[in-house]
Amino acid sequence: MNNRPVELEVTNLCKYYDAGKKRKLKAVDDVSFVIHKGETMGIVGESGCGKTTCGKTCIGMIPRTSGEVKYQGKDVHTMSKKERFDFSGKVQMIFQDPYASLDPHQKVYDIVAEGIRIHHLAKDKAEEERMVLELLDMVGLNAEHAMRNVHEFSGGQRQRIGIARALSVNPEFLFCDEPISALDVSIQAQIINLLIKLQKERDLTMLFIAHDLSMVKHISDRIGVMYLGNMVELSPSSELYKKPLHPYTQALLSAVPIADPKTSRERKKIMLSGDVPSPVNPPAGCRFSGRCNKCMDICSKEKPELREVEPGHFVACHLYNK
């Protein structure tokens, strides 16, 4: 049980897009969770499950359709201009693609200093320079990198620059949108370790979006599993990997590569049949019912609620609604 205060509270969040002919694409549909101060919550799922849309809606980057998102007790989507400016100093984002999220012809110094200037965090040029160089050192870069253009750097170095930019305004909350998916495997672990180190040093709260379950395990305190816009399982990280309850989570974990060839051969892989249904026309009842090997009659008729079946472990599945 986490006794720290709630930093982000999401209640019945929905984000729908107009798909024409009076149809709606339900990217995020009735999702609820909380994130406590200093905690890292991971959200995982297949591409197109709605995890990034959920994260962007949570920090107000895109408007909600319905539901409520509160950051430190304030509704993110009804903030005044002044409140929104203050919010941008507390909440920052690390983007998925370090090649697209940074201007390749801008100098590293100016990218990192921009937030410091906007929020007036340095009293003079000398303090600004000191802050920029400290941030670069913090993310594993050095002073000579400051006056170079972004296009001169590798993907891993660019992501470090993006992290330095996010930290420049001394945020309390980081939204990490698949920050390692565009990087080489050898670099991914470095970025994950850097984020863990920075979180401990700065007591950061993080929402970490990923589809790589083996990576998200190492950084997250709790993990939410999304499928077709719904949260189907939510659990402490260690518990989810030891005892996944939802058939979809079990299938995802069975596909995670294992370094030991013998163990990998002996492990039973769960093969899902069929394709992911359209979010424009999702199936009635459980959205996973058409691909689930444990499907019952009720699954195709009634949508399961996300319920706590063990302390801190929530699952939306009729198998556990007995």
Secondary structure, DSSP 8 states (H G I E B T S, - for coil): ---S-EEEEEEEEEEEEEEETTEEEEEEEEEEEEEETT-EEEEE-STTSSHHHHHHHHTTSS--SEEEEEETTEEGGG--HHHHHHHHHHEEEE-S-TTTSS-TTSBHHHHHHHHHHHTT--SSHHHHHHHHHHHHHHTT--GGGTTSBGGGS-HHHHHHHHHHHHHTT--SEEEEESTTTTS-HHHHHHHHHHHHHHHHHHT-EEEEEES-HHHHHHH-SEEEEEETTEEEEEEEHHHHHHS--SHHHHHHHHTS--S-HHHHHHS------S----SSS--SS-TTGGG-TT--GGGGTS----EEEETTEEE--GGG--
